[in-house]
Amino acid sequence: MRVERNREIPDHAHETQWSWNVILGGTGSFILGERRVPVEEGQTFITPPGIHHAVSAGDADIMLLAIFAPALG
């Protein structure tokens, strides 16, 4: 998926899915509650089920590959 520059995927949680995310391009932040973690191309992060999170793009679009297990229905 693509998050346009200076935009955000708002806070949400996947109740039953693990999410494995790969930053394919751009820079931004991964947000867990009050914690903001900078991310850039090549980095990965995993979000367990039920954990609220958001993704924020920086000054350029961020390209993100998200793989869910089990798959989203």
C-alpha positions as CSV (number, residue, x, y, z in Angstrom):
1,M,0.0,0.0,0.0
2,R,1.0,3.6,-0.4
3,V,0.7,6.3,2.2
4,E,1.0,9.7,0.6
5,R,3.5,12.2,2.0
6,N,2.4,13.9,5.2
7,R,-0.6,11.5,5.5
8,E,-1.3,8.7,8.0
9,I,-3.0,5.3,8.2
10,P,-4.9,6.2,11.4
11,D,-4.7,4.2,14.7
12,H,-6.2,0.8,14.4
13,A,-5.8,-2.9,15.5
14,H,-6.3,-6.2,13.8
15,E,-8.0,-8.3,16.4
16,T,-7.0,-11.8,15.1
17,Q,-4.2,-11.1,12.6
18,W,-0.5,-10.8,12.9
19,S,0.9,-8.2,10.5
20,W,4.3,-8.3,9.0
21,N,5.2,-5.0,7.3
22,V,8.1,-4.2,4.9
23,I,9.0,-0.7,4.0
24,L,9.6,-0.8,0.2
25,G,10.3,2.9,-0.2
26,G,10.2,6.3,1.5
27,T,10.5,7.2,5.1
28,G,8.0,7.7,7.9
29,S,7.0,6.5,11.4
30,F,5.4,3.5,12.9
31,I,3.3,4.6,15.9
32,L,2.5,2.3,18.8
33,G,0.4,4.3,21.4
34,E,2.6,7.2,22.4
35,R,5.8,5.7,20.9
36,R,6.8,6.9,17.4
37,V,9.5,4.8,15.7
38,P,11.2,6.1,12.5
39,V,11.2,3.7,9.6
40,E,12.9,3.7,6.2
41,E,13.3,1.6,3.1
42,G,14.4,-2.0,3.9
43,Q,13.1,-2.1,7.5
44,T,10.5,-4.5,8.7
45,F,8.2,-4.7,11.7
46,I,5.6,-7.1,13.1
47,T,2.4,-6.2,14.9
48,P,0.7,-8.8,17.0
49,P,-3.1,-9.2,17.1
50,G,-4.9,-6.6,19.1
51,I,-2.1,-4.0,19.3
52,H,-3.1,-0.5,18.2
53,H,-0.8,1.1,15.7
54,A,-0.6,3.7,12.9
55,V,1.7,4.5,10.0
56,S,2.7,8.0,9.1
57,A,4.5,9.1,5.9
58,G,7.2,11.7,6.1
59,D,8.1,14.3,3.4
60,A,7.6,11.7,0.6
61,D,5.2,8.8,0.0
62,I,5.9,5.6,1.9
63,M,5.4,2.3,0.2
64,L,4.5,-0.5,2.5
65,L,4.0,-4.3,2.0
66,A,1.7,-5.7,4.7
67,I,1.2,-9.5,5.0
68,F,-1.5,-10.7,7.4
69,A,-1.7,-14.1,9.1
70,P,-4.4,-15.4,9.0
71,A,-5.4,-13.5,5.9
72,L,-7.9,-10.6,6.2
73,G,-11.4,-11.7,5.3
